[in-house]
Amino acid sequence: MPDLSIENKYSEQVVCGVDEVGRGCLAGDVYAAAVIIPNSFPDDILKQLKDSKKLSAKKRETLSQEIKKHAIFSIEKSTVEEIDSINILNAALLAMERAIKGLNKKPDVCLIDGNKSPNLPEFTVETVIKGDSLSCSIAAASIIAKVERDRVMTELASKHPYYMWENNAGYGTKAHLKAIKEHGITSKHRKSFSPCK
């Protein structure tokens, strides 16, 4: 279970956790969130935080509301056009950078999920592999980013009903791949990803 031991290494500094969601999808923008967990954050909510993929959609929704109520957060994205133009890794890093810069309190330290970091010369940066399983602030970021992206993909699904985005969030499931074969791609598909190419 994630805890605050990484955050606590930087005791006198403001620490934010950062994660992205939607990197492996065939459709939709890539989202990132940055979260600063204040000392006043409720313990009972803290204990429930974990990697967003290990939570049910309903639990993620509930926790997302609590995180937004008690933490300082920012959610940003990179568009499908940016993904196709600069590649998915760079687009994900750009979304992370935007999320950090969108916080209304400037952090001193950024804990970034994974092993790659955006270019942030003005901050102390620590990359944390499997960060959403180790750090509460990264786990919180993964939860709110996923809830936001899933909400947007569900809205898009009503305009593009063949692709079942309300169920697969743009990932390459069997139903999604079959729909691409039968109906082609939309403006929301990533043209730099096979099979959309």
Disulfide bonds with the S-S distance in Angstrom:
none
